Amino acid sequence: MSSGLGRLLPMSGTFGLLSLVVFGTMVASGAGVLIGLFERGIIYPFLIGFVLAGAALRRRRA
């Protein structure tokens, strides 16, 4: 894996976890403002990270 990808994957995971905390806080407070944005912020960084890691592993194998 490249060093850029090695930095990007933990950063995207951290962003997803922070979105999870904000989402939980918003649900607990009852404020429904932009809740869908934070819901997507939870899953998209992980999906993008999985795709990038898979592409890096496939490129390394070939």
C-alpha positions in Angstrom: 0.0 0.0 0.0 1.2 3.5 -0.7 1.8 5.9 2.1 -1.0 8.2 0.9 -3.5 5.3 1.1 -2.0 4.4 4.5 -3.0 7.9 5.8 -6.3 8.1 4.0 -7.8 4.9 5.3 -7.4 5.7 9.1 -8.6 9.3 8.4 -11.8 8.1 6.6 -12.4 5.6 9.5 -12.0 8.4 12.0 -14.4 10.6 10.0 -17.0 7.8 10.0 -16.7 7.3 13.8 -17.0 11.0 14.4 -20.1 11.0 12.2 -21.5 8.2 14.3 -21.0 10.2 17.5 -22.7 13.2 16.0 -25.5 11.1 14.7 -26.1 9.5 18.1 -26.1 12.9 19.7 -28.6 14.3 17.3 -30.9 11.3 17.7 -30.7 11.5 21.5 -31.4 15.3 21.5 -34.4 14.9 19.2 -33.1 17.4 16.7 -33.7 16.0 13.2 -31.7 18.6 11.4 -29.5 17.1 8.7 -29.7 13.7 10.3 -29.5 12.0 6.8 -26.2 13.7 6.1 -24.6 12.3 9.3 -26.1 8.9 8.6 -24.4 8.8 5.2 -21.2 10.2 6.8 -21.1 7.0 8.9 -21.2 4.5 6.1 -19.6 6.1 3.0 -16.1 6.5 4.4 -16.0 2.9 5.3 -17.3 1.8 1.9 -14.8 4.0 0.1 -12.0 2.7 2.3 -12.9 -0.9 1.6 -13.0 -0.2 -2.2 -9.6 1.6 -2.0 -8.0 -1.2 0.1 -9.4 -3.8 -2.3 -8.1 -2.0 -5.3 -4.6 -1.6 -3.7 -4.5 -5.3 -2.9 -5.6 -6.3 -6.3 -3.0 -4.0 -7.9 -0.4 -5.5 -5.6 -1.3 -9.0 -6.6 -1.1 -8.3 -10.4 
